[in-house]
Structures are given as C-alpha cells and as structure tokens.
Amino acid sequence: MKRAAGWLALAGGGLALAAGLAFQFSHAVQDGVFAAGARRQLARQSQLPLTDDALRVLLCGTSSPLPRPQAAKACTLVVAGGRLFIVDIGPEAAENLALWRVPTPRVEAAFLTHFHSDHIGELGELNMQGWAQGRMRPLDVYGPAGLETVVAGFNAAYSFDRQYRNAHHGEGTGRLPLAAGVMTAHPADFVTPGDAPSGRTQIVYNQGGIVVTAIETDHRPVAPAFSYRFDYKGRSVVITGDTVLNAGLTRAASKADVLVSEAQAHHLQNILAAEADAAGQTTLAGVLRDTSRYHINPVEAARMANQAGVRELVYTHVAPPLVFGFLKTPWLRGVSAERPEGVTIGEDGMLITIPLDGSPVRFDQLKG
C-alpha cells in the first residue's frame, strides 16, 4: 500500500510538473486558462437579491475614518421594489460594490447625510461606474444645503474623464452619452445652515411606494446633517449618518424594523488618543479626543433603539477600528445591560433582509 501511494504521489507530481511546463511554454494553454477564468468571472451573478419580497439593506462600508483592512468607509445600500439607493459613499465603497457585482447602473439615487470626506469620497466613482456600465440618465443626489456645491465639484473634477470615455467608447455608437454622465443635486430646503437641530423631517423622495424621509440630526458643528428613513410596504429602516443621541432622531426612528446606527466607543477612543500622545502624535491625539463630542456611543445607540422600539440595531461607522475580533467585547461594554438582544456589529458585505410579510429579520454575508 505504501509503495502504491508513493507511485500515485509521484505520478501526480509529474502531471503537475507537465501542466506547469505546458503553461509556461504554450501560448494556447495560457490563453485557454485565461479564457476559462474570464468566463467564470463574467458568469458570476450579482449576490444582491432584487426580488420584491423584502426591504433589503447592504452594508457596503462600515469603517470610520481610521482605516481597517477589509472595511470601506461609510456606505449603506437599500433595495426596495427592485430599486437601489445609496446612503453615503465613502472611500473604498465603490470597489466593494464592484466585487459583489452590484448593478450600479440601477442605483436610482444617492442620499448624503453630510459632507465629511469619509461619507462622500467616492461619489464621483459611483456616478462614473454606473454611467460607464450603462446608466442612461444623470444620477440624482439628495442631501442637506450645500449639496449643489459638492455635486458641482465632483461634476467638474470628472469632466475630463467623461470626455475621454465618451471619445474612447461613445462617439457615433450611442454608448456613454455625455448628458447621462453627470449628477443632479436635489438639496433639501427645510433646514437652514447653522440652525440648532430640532429634529425636523421632510419627505425627499416618494416614488413607487418608496418613501424616503430626511431627518435633521445633531452632528454639530456640522449643520445641517441628516439621517434617512426608508419606508416600503409597511417595513422600514433608519440610517443615522453621524450623530449624537437626540430626541428628534429617536422620534423619527419610531417602530423601525432596523436602525443602522453609527457608534464610537469613547473609552477605547480615549485610550487610542493617550497612546498617540505618548508616541508624540499630538495633533492626532487631539483629533481623536474631539470626536467623542459629536458621535454617539454604543450604549447610547442601544438606548435610542429601545426608546424608538426598533426590532434590530445594527452598528456601522465603527470606531475605533476593531482590528481583532476579541475587541468587540470591550467595544460593546455596557450594551447588554441596556439592550440584551437585537444588537449586531455590522461588517462590510452584511445583507439585512426585512421580509415584507413581517417575519424575522435575516442576516447574511456577501463574498467578494
């Protein structure tokens, strides 16, 4: 038996060596291997269900501005009635969408909570990718006052790119029309910049049974800043953006099925700041300490979820970064006493399914 196994191992090694040599020296073998790989990749379908049996939420970026491997900056995608909506689109998020084969040409609109770079950094890429893959109209973008300036800036920054791509692929073919490659700003007018937040709300999108409500929240000195509530066929999700605990947001989140809330564990952030000070990185240390003034912590988010009566609380924009799984324990310190169940720390690729029939919320994970 041992001798037979030895001969089999030797034969297998010989076959592997022959295959390796064939690949090294045969153009036909190289091209065949590449074609097989391309065929397999192109046959991959989107992992995102678009059937009209649920309201779906995909976490496409769960990191704070501090980097974490395998995590993009702030981004949440909502699917309702086969339509796709993006809430914030931070750096690295567009790459996630591409890896999961999310059909970006079908993104109906983008909603921006505010204009920090980690929430808008890939707005231009989202727009360009959707257009380059077949979107035939401008991308609608909704957000607070000042949105016109932000959208105009991205449109200007990508103006040469649009011209190049149209010249490469569009002229005379009807592909990549220049008029479809831009974004259109729809700024909300119910909040004046600089006003003290009072929890005002306004419906900013109402089509096909999908109602999106902008919620004035408190991220001062950023003002105005929004959260968004999506309602569809009796199901709902609220996405906070950046905020502190406040009564207006709690009211607006009432009875939502899922609350996707940013959160920062201030006690860990302060330890990080102390270590930055000790390393002589005083500017970073000061910035890290300041953030506790304008971000909600995990216990407060749990309290808000309880007061609003939501079914599931999902954390995103997680700070400081949980680079090791065991750090979830100190990050969640005190949460179980406030809310023992219905709490989840979000990860990039987490798909939250809220069935329209009212059955339990489901959690799945997309793969790149």
Secondary structure, 3 states (H helix, E strand, C coil): CHHHHHHHHHHHHHHHHHHHHHHHHCHHHHHHHHHHHHHHHHHCCCCCCCCCCEEEEEEEECECCCCECCECCCEEEEEECCEEEEEEECCCHHHHHHHCCCCHHHEEEEECCCCCHHHHCCHHHHHHHHHHCCCCCCEEEEECCCHHHHHHHHHHHCHHHHHHHHHHHHCCCCCCCHHHCCEEEEECCCCCCCCCCCCCEEEEEEECCEEEEEEEEEECCEEEEEEEEEEECCEEEEECCCCCCCHHHHHHCCCCCEEEEEEECHHHHHHHHHHHHHCCCHHHHHHHHHHHHCCCCHHHHHHHHHHHCCCEEEEEEEECCCCCHHHHHHHCCCHHHHCCCCEEECCCCEEEEEECCCCCCEEEECCC
